[in-house]
Amino acid sequence: MVSDPFDNYMDLVEAARILAIHPQSLRRLIKQKKVPAVIFAGKYLIERDKLEMFKANYDPRPGRKPLRRLL
């Protein structure tokens, strides 16, 4: 049985749904090199494990984020 080489990847819309942001916002993050992605057949593909690493540190709220300070 052969596994699908794309099982470890998701498309832009699916990844945006997981991050709870608009696909255009995710496209902007990819172009800013904040989310690693590859283009295959004209579509962005994002590795699942890299998206999970990004999601762990991403705050989708707009505006400036408060600095976390250690006391």
Chimera marker file (.cmm) of the C-alpha trace (Angstrom):
<marker_set name="trace">
<marker id="1" x="0.000" y="0.000" z="0.000" r="1" g="1" b="0" radius="0.5"/>
<marker id="2" x="1.438" y="3.373" z="-1.036" r="1" g="1" b="0" radius="0.5"/>
<marker id="3" x="0.864" y="6.406" z="1.161" r="1" g="1" b="0" radius="0.5"/>
<marker id="4" x="-0.085" y="9.703" z="-0.414" r="1" g="1" b="0" radius="0.5"/>
<marker id="5" x="2.879" y="12.135" z="-0.388" r="1" g="1" b="0" radius="0.5"/>
<marker id="6" x="0.455" y="15.010" z="0.301" r="1" g="1" b="0" radius="0.5"/>
<marker id="7" x="-0.921" y="13.531" z="3.544" r="1" g="1" b="0" radius="0.5"/>
<marker id="8" x="1.511" y="15.706" z="5.513" r="1" g="1" b="0" radius="0.5"/>
<marker id="9" x="0.339" y="18.902" z="3.763" r="1" g="1" b="0" radius="0.5"/>
<marker id="10" x="-2.813" y="21.003" z="3.824" r="1" g="1" b="0" radius="0.5"/>
<marker id="11" x="-4.031" y="23.692" z="1.476" r="1" g="1" b="0" radius="0.5"/>
<marker id="12" x="-4.406" y="27.381" z="2.278" r="1" g="1" b="0" radius="0.5"/>
<marker id="13" x="-8.136" y="27.269" z="3.065" r="1" g="1" b="0" radius="0.5"/>
<marker id="14" x="-7.832" y="24.308" z="5.425" r="1" g="1" b="0" radius="0.5"/>
<marker id="15" x="-4.856" y="25.882" z="7.224" r="1" g="1" b="0" radius="0.5"/>
<marker id="16" x="-6.684" y="29.217" z="7.561" r="1" g="1" b="0" radius="0.5"/>
<marker id="17" x="-9.667" y="27.408" z="9.062" r="1" g="1" b="0" radius="0.5"/>
<marker id="18" x="-7.394" y="25.768" z="11.651" r="1" g="1" b="0" radius="0.5"/>
<marker id="19" x="-5.867" y="29.148" z="12.559" r="1" g="1" b="0" radius="0.5"/>
<marker id="20" x="-9.339" y="30.779" z="12.582" r="1" g="1" b="0" radius="0.5"/>
<marker id="21" x="-8.244" y="33.527" z="10.189" r="1" g="1" b="0" radius="0.5"/>
<marker id="22" x="-9.207" y="34.564" z="6.667" r="1" g="1" b="0" radius="0.5"/>
<marker id="23" x="-7.319" y="32.803" z="3.852" r="1" g="1" b="0" radius="0.5"/>
<marker id="24" x="-6.092" y="36.187" z="2.580" r="1" g="1" b="0" radius="0.5"/>
<marker id="25" x="-4.554" y="36.858" z="6.015" r="1" g="1" b="0" radius="0.5"/>
<marker id="26" x="-2.729" y="33.537" z="5.849" r="1" g="1" b="0" radius="0.5"/>
<marker id="27" x="-1.546" y="34.343" z="2.321" r="1" g="1" b="0" radius="0.5"/>
<marker id="28" x="-0.106" y="37.615" z="3.680" r="1" g="1" b="0" radius="0.5"/>
<marker id="29" x="1.696" y="35.737" z="6.482" r="1" g="1" b="0" radius="0.5"/>
<marker id="30" x="3.175" y="33.364" z="3.899" r="1" g="1" b="0" radius="0.5"/>
<marker id="31" x="4.409" y="36.260" z="1.760" r="1" g="1" b="0" radius="0.5"/>
<marker id="32" x="5.949" y="37.851" z="4.880" r="1" g="1" b="0" radius="0.5"/>
<marker id="33" x="7.804" y="34.523" z="5.406" r="1" g="1" b="0" radius="0.5"/>
<marker id="34" x="6.141" y="33.995" z="8.795" r="1" g="1" b="0" radius="0.5"/>
<marker id="35" x="4.501" y="30.739" z="7.684" r="1" g="1" b="0" radius="0.5"/>
<marker id="36" x="6.567" y="28.358" z="5.552" r="1" g="1" b="0" radius="0.5"/>
<marker id="37" x="4.704" y="27.125" z="2.463" r="1" g="1" b="0" radius="0.5"/>
<marker id="38" x="5.396" y="25.739" z="-0.993" r="1" g="1" b="0" radius="0.5"/>
<marker id="39" x="3.502" y="26.360" z="-4.200" r="1" g="1" b="0" radius="0.5"/>
<marker id="40" x="2.425" y="23.227" z="-6.056" r="1" g="1" b="0" radius="0.5"/>
<marker id="41" x="0.153" y="23.373" z="-9.106" r="1" g="1" b="0" radius="0.5"/>
<marker id="42" x="-0.645" y="27.014" z="-8.337" r="1" g="1" b="0" radius="0.5"/>
<marker id="43" x="-1.777" y="26.349" z="-4.741" r="1" g="1" b="0" radius="0.5"/>
<marker id="44" x="-0.038" y="26.987" z="-1.446" r="1" g="1" b="0" radius="0.5"/>
<marker id="45" x="0.676" y="23.848" z="0.558" r="1" g="1" b="0" radius="0.5"/>
<marker id="46" x="1.644" y="24.032" z="4.228" r="1" g="1" b="0" radius="0.5"/>
<marker id="47" x="3.166" y="21.218" z="6.258" r="1" g="1" b="0" radius="0.5"/>
<marker id="48" x="0.931" y="20.152" z="9.134" r="1" g="1" b="0" radius="0.5"/>
<marker id="49" x="3.691" y="20.036" z="11.767" r="1" g="1" b="0" radius="0.5"/>
<marker id="50" x="5.035" y="23.485" z="10.801" r="1" g="1" b="0" radius="0.5"/>
<marker id="51" x="1.528" y="24.926" z="10.969" r="1" g="1" b="0" radius="0.5"/>
<marker id="52" x="1.081" y="23.472" z="14.461" r="1" g="1" b="0" radius="0.5"/>
<marker id="53" x="4.380" y="25.061" z="15.550" r="1" g="1" b="0" radius="0.5"/>
<marker id="54" x="3.248" y="28.423" z="14.148" r="1" g="1" b="0" radius="0.5"/>
<marker id="55" x="-0.196" y="28.108" z="15.743" r="1" g="1" b="0" radius="0.5"/>
<marker id="56" x="1.326" y="27.557" z="19.184" r="1" g="1" b="0" radius="0.5"/>
<marker id="57" x="2.827" y="31.074" z="19.142" r="1" g="1" b="0" radius="0.5"/>
<marker id="58" x="0.328" y="32.964" z="16.943" r="1" g="1" b="0" radius="0.5"/>
<marker id="59" x="-2.120" y="35.509" z="18.312" r="1" g="1" b="0" radius="0.5"/>
<marker id="60" x="-4.767" y="36.252" z="15.641" r="1" g="1" b="0" radius="0.5"/>
<marker id="61" x="-6.050" y="39.416" z="17.353" r="1" g="1" b="0" radius="0.5"/>
<marker id="62" x="-5.381" y="42.565" z="15.330" r="1" g="1" b="0" radius="0.5"/>
<marker id="63" x="-3.233" y="45.399" z="16.617" r="1" g="1" b="0" radius="0.5"/>
<marker id="64" x="-0.162" y="45.588" z="18.755" r="1" g="1" b="0" radius="0.5"/>
<marker id="65" x="0.410" y="42.781" z="21.219" r="1" g="1" b="0" radius="0.5"/>
<marker id="66" x="1.430" y="43.527" z="24.801" r="1" g="1" b="0" radius="0.5"/>
<marker id="67" x="5.032" y="42.679" z="25.629" r="1" g="1" b="0" radius="0.5"/>
<marker id="68" x="5.449" y="39.862" z="28.072" r="1" g="1" b="0" radius="0.5"/>
<marker id="69" x="7.904" y="40.829" z="30.769" r="1" g="1" b="0" radius="0.5"/>
<marker id="70" x="9.608" y="38.614" z="33.262" r="1" g="1" b="0" radius="0.5"/>
<marker id="71" x="9.728" y="40.042" z="36.762" r="1" g="1" b="0" radius="0.5"/>
<link id1="1" id2="2" r="1" g="1" b="0" radius="0.2"/>
<link id1="2" id2="3" r="1" g="1" b="0" radius="0.2"/>
<link id1="3" id2="4" r="1" g="1" b="0" radius="0.2"/>
<link id1="4" id2="5" r="1" g="1" b="0" radius="0.2"/>
<link id1="5" id2="6" r="1" g="1" b="0" radius="0.2"/>
<link id1="6" id2="7" r="1" g="1" b="0" radius="0.2"/>
<link id1="7" id2="8" r="1" g="1" b="0" radius="0.2"/>
<link id1="8" id2="9" r="1" g="1" b="0" radius="0.2"/>
<link id1="9" id2="10" r="1" g="1" b="0" radius="0.2"/>
<link id1="10" id2="11" r="1" g="1" b="0" radius="0.2"/>
<link id1="11" id2="12" r="1" g="1" b="0" radius="0.2"/>
<link id1="12" id2="13" r="1" g="1" b="0" radius="0.2"/>
<link id1="13" id2="14" r="1" g="1" b="0" radius="0.2"/>
<link id1="14" id2="15" r="1" g="1" b="0" radius="0.2"/>
<link id1="15" id2="16" r="1" g="1" b="0" radius="0.2"/>
<link id1="16" id2="17" r="1" g="1" b="0" radius="0.2"/>
<link id1="17" id2="18" r="1" g="1" b="0" radius="0.2"/>
<link id1="18" id2="19" r="1" g="1" b="0" radius="0.2"/>
<link id1="19" id2="20" r="1" g="1" b="0" radius="0.2"/>
<link id1="20" id2="21" r="1" g="1" b="0" radius="0.2"/>
<link id1="21" id2="22" r="1" g="1" b="0" radius="0.2"/>
<link id1="22" id2="23" r="1" g="1" b="0" radius="0.2"/>
<link id1="23" id2="24" r="1" g="1" b="0" radius="0.2"/>
<link id1="24" id2="25" r="1" g="1" b="0" radius="0.2"/>
<link id1="25" id2="26" r="1" g="1" b="0" radius="0.2"/>
<link id1="26" id2="27" r="1" g="1" b="0" radius="0.2"/>
<link id1="27" id2="28" r="1" g="1" b="0" radius="0.2"/>
<link id1="28" id2="29" r="1" g="1" b="0" radius="0.2"/>
<link id1="29" id2="30" r="1" g="1" b="0" radius="0.2"/>
<link id1="30" id2="31" r="1" g="1" b="0" radius="0.2"/>
<link id1="31" id2="32" r="1" g="1" b="0" radius="0.2"/>
<link id1="32" id2="33" r="1" g="1" b="0" radius="0.2"/>
<link id1="33" id2="34" r="1" g="1" b="0" radius="0.2"/>
<link id1="34" id2="35" r="1" g="1" b="0" radius="0.2"/>
<link id1="35" id2="36" r="1" g="1" b="0" radius="0.2"/>
<link id1="36" id2="37" r="1" g="1" b="0" radius="0.2"/>
<link id1="37" id2="38" r="1" g="1" b="0" radius="0.2"/>
<link id1="38" id2="39" r="1" g="1" b="0" radius="0.2"/>
<link id1="39" id2="40" r="1" g="1" b="0" radius="0.2"/>
<link id1="40" id2="41" r="1" g="1" b="0" radius="0.2"/>
<link id1="41" id2="42" r="1" g="1" b="0" radius="0.2"/>
<link id1="42" id2="43" r="1" g="1" b="0" radius="0.2"/>
<link id1="43" id2="44" r="1" g="1" b="0" radius="0.2"/>
<link id1="44" id2="45" r="1" g="1" b="0" radius="0.2"/>
<link id1="45" id2="46" r="1" g="1" b="0" radius="0.2"/>
<link id1="46" id2="47" r="1" g="1" b="0" radius="0.2"/>
<link id1="47" id2="48" r="1" g="1" b="0" radius="0.2"/>
<link id1="48" id2="49" r="1" g="1" b="0" radius="0.2"/>
<link id1="49" id2="50" r="1" g="1" b="0" radius="0.2"/>
<link id1="50" id2="51" r="1" g="1" b="0" radius="0.2"/>
<link id1="51" id2="52" r="1" g="1" b="0" radius="0.2"/>
<link id1="52" id2="53" r="1" g="1" b="0" radius="0.2"/>
<link id1="53" id2="54" r="1" g="1" b="0" radius="0.2"/>
<link id1="54" id2="55" r="1" g="1" b="0" radius="0.2"/>
<link id1="55" id2="56" r="1" g="1" b="0" radius="0.2"/>
<link id1="56" id2="57" r="1" g="1" b="0" radius="0.2"/>
<link id1="57" id2="58" r="1" g="1" b="0" radius="0.2"/>
<link id1="58" id2="59" r="1" g="1" b="0" radius="0.2"/>
<link id1="59" id2="60" r="1" g="1" b="0" radius="0.2"/>
<link id1="60" id2="61" r="1" g="1" b="0" radius="0.2"/>
<link id1="61" id2="62" r="1" g="1" b="0" radius="0.2"/>
<link id1="62" id2="63" r="1" g="1" b="0" radius="0.2"/>
<link id1="63" id2="64" r="1" g="1" b="0" radius="0.2"/>
<link id1="64" id2="65" r="1" g="1" b="0" radius="0.2"/>
<link id1="65" id2="66" r="1" g="1" b="0" radius="0.2"/>
<link id1="66" id2="67" r="1" g="1" b="0" radius="0.2"/>
<link id1="67" id2="68" r="1" g="1" b="0" radius="0.2"/>
<link id1="68" id2="69" r="1" g="1" b="0" radius="0.2"/>
<link id1="69" id2="70" r="1" g="1" b="0" radius="0.2"/>
<link id1="70" id2="71" r="1" g="1" b="0" radius="0.2"/>
</marker_set>
